[in-house]
Amino acid sequence: MRLCVALLSLSLCLGLMGHVRAQEEADDMEMDVEDAIDDMQEEDVEEEEQQVPASPPVPTVTYKAPEPMGEHYFAESFDKGTLHGWVLSQAKKDGIDEDIAKYDGKWEVEEMKDTKLPGDKGLVLKSKAKHHAISALLLRPFTFDTKPLIVQYEVNFQTGIDCGGAYVKLLSQTPDLDLEEFVDKTPYTIMFGPDKCGEDYKLHFIFRHKNPKTGEFEEKHAKKPDADLRTYYTDKKTHLYTLVLNPDNSFEILIDQTVVNSGSLLNDMTPPINPPAEIEDPDDHKPEDWDERPKIQDPDAVKPEDWDEDAPAKIPDEDAVKPDGWLDDEPEYISDPDALKPEDWDEDMDGEWEAPQIPNPACETAPGCGPWQRPVIDNPNYKGKWKPPMIDNPNYQGVWKPRKIPNPDFFEDLHPFRMTPFSAVGLELWSMSSDIFFDNFFVTSDRTVAERWAADGWGLKKAAEGAAESGAPQ
């Protein structure tokens, strides 16, 4: 009996152990499946992360001050952070109120407010509603001979521009040139650059031409560019202004290395370089019997006998018929029956009160009210006042003009490129806007050298501005 009980107990234990082992194996299998699923999900996430294209890194532009590489007369990048070599005018402007006559506008060398190129400094006009004047000598005077002139510099209207200029003056080489006395009347050879007031957007190119007969100077202005200049004044970007003058008298004006104006000093300046060879004789007078009438009335014409000058232009239409329903006895307007005399109406002062007139309601559905009259039409027999017909004037001599005589002031300058040498660069400006940024002034006779300077200076600014725009959030 005990043996049977022992055998039964052993059998139950073995069965229980087998069940436990099977459950553990099932649990292990379930954990393995869950781990596999987790691994697959992690792999999917990693694949998705790999498939999402990463944003390209924002390109960076590192600033390096431009260095002139070739023949030049002036190069200024302001990257030393000082006004060394520049002279502030101590003069006063003539002919204006004393309180604004002094050239006391402030200049600073600093980076742009929203610079995209750290380390790049420029000359900044800081004051509003002030006269500013600052200048610097060239390395040596520029003489107009067989080589071209290239002048370029950069401007950024950081806060926009309301009314003011940003042009440069190339100051003439004279024995009495004193940069501390630089004013608006200081002789210059060329004035070049942007200027704006109101909606008038200008790009000046003016040079002072010397009359070979009298020795007097006269300003000659280039024709106005056909291009729309508005964007260059409003987009708050740095723009490169370039003037190219060639010994063959041709010129080009460029903004951001794109030609916006070009022409010839001989043909495209106002007033013209050379005066006319002949002028009208100021002492010549039109003869009293000079006949300038191309047409005259026919003296032989006679008014026709049936011409009725008294016939009216309009007559009643005899074919007209009064419309049915016309209310002859109803007035077109009647007194407003609902109107009341104002309480403060004083008949002694205001006269007898009368109600205002309103359209007669009885006429609303009728074709008309009041006495009917025939409409008027054009009179087919109307001819008006008779006038003789016009004929060609047999004595017509044409429009009289004074005779031509040789111009006593005539001269012919076929080489206006040969201007007065200049020895300094200056800014003499009035502006109603502040924080105008100037940079990278350059004067040379080699266009390749100028383009290299532009690439190393303005080119970096353009690249930095482009990089900043490409990296901006969309």
Buried (B, 14 or more C-beta within 10 A) or exposed (E): EEEEEEEEEEEEEEEEEEEEEEEEEEEEEEEEEEEEEEEEEEEEEEEEEEEEEEEEEEEEBEBEBBEBEEEBBBBBBBBEEEBEEBBBBBBBBEEEEEEEBBBBBEBEBBBBEEBBBEEBBBBBBBBBEBBBBBBBBBEEEBBBEEBBBBBBBBBBBBBEBBBBBBBBBBBBBEEEBEBEBBBBEBBBBBBBBBBBBEEEBBBBBBBBBBEEEEEEBEEBBBEEBEBEBEEBBEEBBBBBBBBBBBBEBBBBBBBBBEEBBBBBBBEBBEEEBBBEEEBEEEEEEEEEEEBEEEEBEEEEEEEEEEEEEEEEEEBEEEEEEEEEEBBEEBBEEBEEEEEEEEEEEEEEEEEEEEEEEEEBEBBEEBEBBBEBEEEEEEEEEEBEEEEEEEEEBEEEEEEEEEEEEEEEEEEEBEEBBBBBBBBBBBBBBBBEBBBBBBBBBBBBBBBEBBBBBBBBBBBBBBBBBEBBEEEEEE
